[in-house]
């Protein structure tokens, strides 16, 4: 503490309010506060902090924007929270190569604002204005994943501070390489348990010439999901395809002051040339009609599209806002697209007698969906009820070849399902963790069971 205080001055703090802010994310998970917070501004500073902590066996937890949902930020063993939000420099944009390098604290909205005049954009959109470092650490996904993939596909290289304080660089700007182990993929999704990501090199894409968005309502979730599956199976390159059940539509209308038809709904966005967008629209419209969908409601002007997607991104808060003093419990699973209808049907059965507000939404184009509950964090009966629903939903998804988490990460919330999903491979994960972080200072208590 004395060394950190001396070195970082007013960028080091033991303020209780600041520590509480850094000991929790956005969800229901009980906070666990760190002993101190340090604001780093460079990779070298992060390495210096880590070396000081490593020498004393003090845990370190990386903090970006604080938007995680599975307890990633809780300081379960105390320690030092390293806040990377001031590492917000866009280091380089390679317009010709469609890539860029940014510090970990840059947010996705900040990056896209910077890129706007270049004609490029970064498409990974998890909803929250998350930091790029945090998105890489949790292998984030989002509404555009059906067309552009996830962080796994869009991270080209990383700068990482290891538990020893050593700085390494993984990957590079070449679009393919067969040189050595793929360390970039090892750290993407490691949730700060193997090292702290301080810089990220990303793929970029050209802003589409034409963008068109539409809503289509259905009399049942099953019809909506059937339409989504057909779109995927026919290979139509939609950019976004989001499911919102009628409960969510009602909550979104109230929260975002909209007047959407209160029915189970698919939201689409189409990217491309005018001709290709028209072709996509016609093909999707035919599928939707075959599955009982009603007329498209178009949102073609940029402000209309932004309002639509902002409402979708605010879905978590819309559900939570239905109760005073509630917290959000958001769980997600991902399954093969062929199993999506059965999984959502099973989830709807589980929610039928739920005693609190809940809604289903998801990026159904890649088989990923979420359930958001508005829970009273002081009511253990409610927490137990949601835990039971969550357990059945996750175990059903795993049983049909799916995963316990499509994009939220493991954190502390999904640890109990890791061995059920991966079996003895969890032992290899533990070997890797122990080899890289033998003292166990990197975000302890996350991903792997203690």
C-alpha positions as a printed Julia matrix, in Angstrom:
450×3 Matrix{Float64}:
   0.0     0.0     0.0
   2.76    2.41    0.93
   4.68    1.69   -2.27
   1.59    2.1    -4.46
   0.58    5.3    -2.67
   4.08    6.75   -3.03
   4.32    5.83   -6.72
   0.82    6.78   -7.91
  -0.2     9.6    -5.55
  -3.82   10.63   -6.03
  -4.29    7.82   -8.58
  -4.15    5.4    -5.63
  -7.17    5.28   -3.33
  -8.56    3.35   -0.39
 -11.82    5.34   -0.38
 -14.66    3.02    0.63
 -17.03    4.5    -1.95
 -14.51    4.0    -4.76
 -13.67    0.48   -3.59
 -17.37   -0.43   -3.49
 -17.8     0.85   -7.04
 -14.94   -1.38   -8.17
 -16.17   -4.49   -6.37
 -19.3    -5.11   -8.41
 -20.65   -5.23  -11.95
 -24.14   -4.55  -13.29
 -25.93   -7.64  -12.0
 -27.32   -9.18   -8.82
 -24.04  -10.71   -7.61
 -23.1    -9.64   -4.1
 -20.19   -7.17   -4.19
 -16.8    -8.0    -2.71
 -14.67   -4.9    -2.47
 -10.92   -4.63   -3.1
  -8.54   -3.17   -0.53
  -7.42   -0.41   -2.89
  -7.91    1.01   -6.37
  -5.13    2.23   -8.67
  -5.73    4.12  -11.92
  -3.15    3.09  -14.54
  -2.43    5.05  -17.7
   0.14    2.91  -19.53
   1.08   -0.73  -20.0
   4.29   -0.08  -18.09
   2.32    1.25  -15.12
   0.12   -1.85  -15.09
   3.26   -3.99  -15.11
   4.71   -1.99  -12.24
   1.55   -2.42  -10.15
   1.46   -6.15  -10.87
   5.13   -6.6    -9.92
   4.55   -4.85   -6.59
   1.48   -7.0    -5.89
   3.16  -10.22   -7.03
   6.05   -9.66   -4.64
   3.57   -9.69   -1.72
   1.11  -12.25   -3.14
  -1.64   -9.61   -3.37
  -4.52  -10.32   -5.82
  -5.12   -7.97   -8.75
  -8.41   -7.47  -10.57
  -8.6    -5.54  -13.85
 -11.49   -3.05  -14.08
 -12.72   -1.53  -17.34
 -16.22   -0.02  -17.58
 -17.83   -2.13  -14.84
 -20.57   -3.55  -17.1
 -19.95   -7.28  -16.61
 -22.8    -9.53  -15.51
 -21.35  -12.68  -13.92
 -19.42  -11.37  -10.92
 -16.13  -10.89  -12.77
 -15.14   -7.81  -10.75
 -15.75   -9.06   -7.22
 -12.59   -9.04   -5.12
 -13.31  -12.38   -3.47
  -9.85  -12.42   -1.86
  -9.42   -8.67   -1.48
  -6.46   -7.12   -3.26
  -5.98   -4.26   -5.7
  -8.36   -3.22   -8.47
  -6.42   -1.83  -11.44
  -8.71    0.65  -13.2
  -7.85    0.86  -16.91
 -10.45    3.5   -17.85
  -7.76    6.17  -18.28
  -5.98    3.98  -20.82
  -8.19    5.45  -23.53
  -5.8     6.17  -26.4
  -6.51    5.02  -29.93
  -2.94    4.2   -30.81
  -3.21    3.54  -34.53
  -5.79    3.16  -37.29
  -4.71    1.26  -40.4
  -7.46    2.19  -42.84
  -5.79    0.37  -45.73
  -5.45   -2.83  -43.72
  -8.82   -2.53  -41.99
  -7.37   -2.71  -38.49
  -6.53   -0.6   -35.47
  -4.73   -0.81  -32.13
  -6.26    0.7   -29.0
  -5.57    0.81  -25.29
  -7.77   -1.44  -23.2
  -9.84    1.36  -21.67
 -11.19    2.62  -25.01
 -14.94    1.96  -25.2
 -16.66    0.65  -28.29
 -18.66    3.88  -28.71
 -15.51    5.98  -28.37
 -13.78    3.87  -31.02
 -16.65    4.09  -33.5
 -16.94    7.86  -33.01
 -13.22    8.16  -33.8
 -13.56    5.92  -36.88
 -16.63    7.61  -38.34
 -14.77    9.92  -40.73
 -12.63    7.04  -42.05
 -15.63    5.14  -43.39
 -14.85    2.23  -41.05
 -16.48    0.81  -37.94
 -15.99   -1.86  -35.3
 -19.11   -4.06  -35.28
 -18.99   -6.0   -32.0
 -21.86   -4.57  -29.98
 -22.65   -6.24  -26.63
 -25.16   -3.53  -25.77
 -23.36   -1.82  -22.95
 -20.72    0.78  -23.77
 -18.08   -1.68  -22.59
 -14.33   -1.22  -22.78
 -12.46   -3.02  -25.55
 -10.17   -4.68  -22.99
 -13.16   -5.98  -21.05
 -14.83   -7.2   -24.24
 -11.68   -9.13  -25.16
 -11.36  -10.53  -21.64
 -14.91  -11.89  -21.64
 -14.94  -12.91  -25.32
 -17.91  -10.59  -25.85
 -20.42  -10.9   -28.63
 -23.64   -9.01  -29.28
 -26.28   -8.02  -31.74
 -24.03   -8.05  -34.84
 -22.47  -11.46  -34.17
 -24.6   -13.29  -36.7
 -22.77  -11.44  -39.5
 -19.48  -10.2   -38.04
 -18.67  -12.81  -35.41
 -17.5   -12.26  -31.83
 -14.38  -10.85  -30.19
 -12.73  -14.23  -30.8
 -12.83  -13.65  -34.56
 -12.04   -9.93  -34.45
  -9.02   -9.67  -32.15
  -5.78   -9.88  -34.14
  -3.29   -9.3   -31.34
  -2.86   -8.28  -27.72
  -0.44   -6.69  -25.29
  -0.7    -8.51  -21.98
   0.87   -8.04  -18.56
   1.55  -11.46  -17.03
   1.29  -12.24  -13.29
   5.05  -11.72  -12.96
   4.78   -8.21  -14.4
   6.35   -9.3   -17.69
   4.88   -7.65  -20.81
   4.21   -9.84  -23.86
   2.7    -9.27  -27.3
   0.56  -11.93  -28.96
  -0.61  -12.29  -32.53
  -0.03   -9.49  -34.99
  -1.51   -7.59  -37.9
  -1.18  -10.42  -40.45
  -4.53  -12.01  -41.21
  -3.18  -15.51  -40.68
  -0.18  -17.17  -39.08
   0.95  -20.69  -38.24
   3.85  -19.61  -36.04
   3.63  -21.18  -32.59
   0.76  -21.48  -30.14
  -2.23  -19.18  -30.61
  -1.72  -17.19  -27.43
  -4.15  -14.49  -28.51
  -7.05  -16.95  -28.31
  -5.77  -18.15  -24.93
  -6.1   -14.69  -23.41
  -9.33  -13.72  -25.21
 -12.0   -14.94  -22.83
  -9.64  -15.59  -19.9
 -11.41  -12.91  -17.79
  -8.2   -11.49  -16.33
  -7.24  -14.82  -14.72
  -4.06  -15.29  -16.79
  -2.94  -11.7   -17.33
  -4.18   -8.16  -17.84
  -4.9    -7.07  -21.41
  -3.64   -3.51  -21.93
  -3.72   -3.08  -25.73
  -5.84   -4.73  -28.42
  -5.42   -4.91  -32.21
  -8.81   -5.29  -33.9
 -10.31   -6.01  -37.3
 -12.34   -3.16  -38.78
 -15.03   -3.14  -41.47
 -16.32   -0.64  -44.01
 -19.51    1.18  -43.01
 -22.18   -0.41  -45.22
 -23.44    1.61  -48.17
 -27.03    0.79  -47.24
 -28.46   -0.07  -43.82
 -32.09   -1.0   -43.3
 -33.82   -2.15  -40.1
 -37.22   -3.68  -39.51
 -39.45   -5.2   -36.83
 -41.82   -8.08  -37.39
 -44.28   -9.43  -34.82
 -45.56  -12.97  -34.34
 -48.38  -14.57  -32.37
 -45.92  -16.88  -30.6
 -42.24  -17.12  -29.72
 -42.13  -20.47  -31.49
 -43.12  -18.84  -34.79
 -40.5   -16.13  -34.36
 -37.76  -18.65  -33.58
 -38.78  -20.84  -36.53
 -38.42  -17.86  -38.83
 -35.0   -17.01  -37.37
 -33.77  -20.58  -37.82
 -34.89  -20.61  -41.45
 -33.05  -17.36  -42.15
 -29.84  -18.85  -40.74
 -30.2   -22.18  -42.52
 -30.67  -20.45  -45.88
 -27.49  -18.44  -45.32
 -29.07  -15.02  -45.66
 -26.36  -12.59  -44.43
 -28.47  -10.46  -42.08
 -26.39   -8.2   -39.85
 -28.66   -8.42  -36.8
 -31.54  -10.68  -35.89
 -32.85  -10.16  -32.35
 -35.68  -11.87  -30.51
 -37.75   -9.91  -27.98
 -40.67  -11.64  -26.3
 -43.9    -9.74  -25.64
 -43.06   -9.21  -21.98
 -39.88   -7.46  -22.99
 -41.68   -5.36  -25.61
 -44.09   -4.14  -22.94
 -41.19   -3.24  -20.62
 -39.23   -1.53  -23.41
 -42.27    0.53  -24.44
 -42.62    1.86  -20.92
 -38.9     2.41  -20.35
 -38.0     3.94  -23.73
 -41.3     5.69  -24.45
 -42.06    3.6   -27.53
 -45.31    2.2   -28.91
 -44.21   -1.11  -30.4
 -46.86   -3.77  -30.95
 -46.9    -5.95  -27.82
 -46.25   -9.3   -29.44
 -43.31  -11.64  -29.75
 -40.96   -9.82  -32.1
 -37.94  -10.24  -34.33
 -35.8    -7.18  -35.1
 -33.63   -7.31  -38.24
 -30.89   -5.15  -39.68
 -29.58   -5.54  -43.22
 -26.19   -4.27  -44.46
 -24.77   -4.06  -47.98
 -25.27   -2.44  -51.35
 -28.78   -1.25  -52.25
 -29.29   -4.33  -54.43
 -28.02   -6.84  -51.86
 -30.06   -5.28  -49.07
 -33.17   -5.42  -51.25
 -32.49   -9.09  -51.97
 -32.02   -9.87  -48.26
 -35.22   -8.03  -47.37
 -37.28   -9.89  -49.97
 -35.96  -13.29  -48.88
 -36.52  -12.6   -45.18
 -39.99  -11.17  -45.82
 -41.01  -14.38  -47.6
 -39.73  -16.52  -44.71
 -41.46  -14.37  -42.15
 -44.76  -14.58  -44.03
 -44.49  -18.37  -44.23
 -44.02  -18.51  -40.45
 -47.04  -16.33  -39.66
 -45.2   -13.05  -39.17
 -47.01   -9.77  -39.63
 -46.02   -6.79  -41.74
 -42.57   -5.32  -41.32
 -42.33   -2.01  -39.5
 -39.38   -0.22  -41.07
 -36.81    2.02  -39.39
 -34.58    3.22  -42.21
 -33.56    6.71  -41.11
 -30.44    6.67  -38.9
 -32.21    8.3   -35.96
 -35.05    5.77  -36.16
 -32.6     2.84  -36.3
 -30.59    4.22  -33.42
 -33.72    4.64  -31.34
 -34.75    1.05  -32.07
 -31.38   -0.46  -31.15
 -30.98    1.79  -28.13
 -34.29    0.45  -26.87
 -33.04   -3.11  -27.47
 -29.78   -2.34  -25.66
 -31.74   -0.95  -22.73
 -33.69   -4.2   -22.38
 -31.84   -5.18  -19.19
 -32.72   -1.87  -17.53
 -36.27   -1.96  -18.91
 -36.97   -5.27  -17.17
 -35.32   -4.16  -13.92
 -37.25   -0.87  -13.92
 -40.53   -2.73  -13.48
 -39.79   -3.01   -9.74
 -38.4    -0.47   -7.33
 -35.05   -1.32   -5.71
 -34.62   -4.37   -7.96
 -31.37   -5.72   -9.39
 -31.0    -7.51  -12.69
 -30.16  -11.18  -12.9
 -29.26  -11.89  -16.51
 -28.34  -15.37  -17.66
 -27.46  -16.5   -21.15
 -26.94  -19.78  -22.95
 -26.05  -20.65  -26.53
 -27.13  -23.78  -28.39
 -26.9   -25.17  -31.92
 -29.47  -23.31  -33.99
 -31.37  -26.55  -34.62
 -31.97  -26.85  -30.85
 -32.99  -23.23  -30.3
 -36.74  -23.68  -30.56
 -36.81  -26.53  -28.05
 -34.59  -24.65  -25.6
 -36.68  -21.5   -25.69
 -39.86  -23.57  -25.33
 -38.36  -25.21  -22.24
 -37.34  -21.83  -20.85
 -40.85  -20.45  -21.34
 -42.21  -23.41  -19.36
 -39.76  -22.62  -16.54
 -40.87  -18.98  -16.51
 -44.61  -19.72  -16.54
 -44.97  -19.58  -12.76
 -42.09  -17.19  -12.07
 -43.02  -14.81   -9.25
 -41.07  -11.82  -10.56
 -40.76   -9.9   -13.85
 -38.72  -11.81  -16.44
 -38.21  -11.6   -20.19
 -36.55  -13.58  -22.98
 -34.38  -11.88  -25.56
 -31.47  -12.93  -27.66
 -29.2   -12.98  -30.65
 -31.12  -15.87  -32.13
 -29.14  -15.83  -35.37
 -26.29  -17.6   -33.59
 -28.35  -19.62  -31.12
 -27.69  -17.31  -28.17
 -30.49  -16.08  -25.93
 -30.88  -14.46  -22.53
 -33.35  -14.33  -19.69
 -33.43  -11.18  -17.54
 -35.06  -11.27  -14.11
 -35.84   -8.29  -11.86
 -35.01   -9.64   -8.4
 -35.04   -8.25   -4.89
 -31.43   -8.91   -3.8
 -32.54   -9.01   -0.15
 -35.16  -11.71   -0.79
 -33.42  -15.08   -0.53
 -36.56  -16.91   -1.65
 -36.52  -15.0    -4.94
 -32.8   -15.59   -5.42
 -33.3   -19.31   -4.82
 -36.21  -19.38   -7.28
 -34.15  -17.75  -10.04
 -31.16  -19.96   -9.26
 -33.35  -23.03   -9.8
 -34.7   -21.72  -13.12
 -31.2   -20.72  -14.23
 -29.81  -24.16  -13.34
 -32.47  -26.0   -15.31
 -32.07  -23.69  -18.3
 -28.28  -24.06  -18.36
 -28.27  -27.82  -17.85
 -30.83  -28.29  -20.6
 -28.7   -26.2   -22.98
 -25.59  -28.26  -22.18
 -27.54  -31.49  -22.67
 -28.35  -30.59  -26.29
 -24.78  -29.62  -27.2
 -24.88  -26.0   -26.05
 -22.88  -23.92  -23.6
 -23.59  -22.43  -20.19
 -22.7   -18.94  -21.42
 -22.64  -17.62  -24.95
 -21.2   -14.19  -24.2
 -21.47  -13.16  -20.54
 -18.49  -15.23  -19.46
 -18.05  -17.51  -16.44
 -16.94  -15.14  -13.66
 -18.28  -16.51  -10.39
 -21.82  -17.07  -11.66
 -21.24  -20.0   -14.04
 -18.32  -21.77  -12.32
 -20.57  -24.62  -11.2
 -21.33  -25.64  -14.79
 -17.83  -25.65  -16.24
 -16.98  -29.3   -15.56
 -20.44  -30.4   -16.67
 -19.76  -28.69  -19.99
 -16.06  -29.46  -20.49
 -15.39  -32.55  -18.38
 -11.72  -33.38  -17.8
 -10.67  -30.47  -20.01
 -11.19  -28.32  -16.89
  -8.13  -30.06  -15.39
  -6.03  -28.86  -18.34
  -7.39  -25.34  -17.82
  -6.22  -25.54  -14.2
  -2.76  -26.68  -15.31
  -2.5   -23.69  -17.68
  -3.68  -21.31  -14.95
  -1.18  -22.69  -12.43
   1.69  -22.58  -14.94
   1.1   -18.92  -15.84
  -0.09  -17.72  -12.41
   1.43  -20.08   -9.81
   0.73  -17.72   -6.89
  -2.87  -17.25   -8.01
  -2.97  -13.44   -7.91
  -4.83  -12.85  -11.19
  -8.55  -12.32  -10.51
  -8.8   -15.31   -8.15
 -12.09  -17.16   -7.75
 -13.18  -16.68  -11.37
 -13.74  -19.32  -14.1
 -12.09  -22.23  -12.25
 -13.46  -23.8    -9.07
 -11.26  -23.16   -6.05
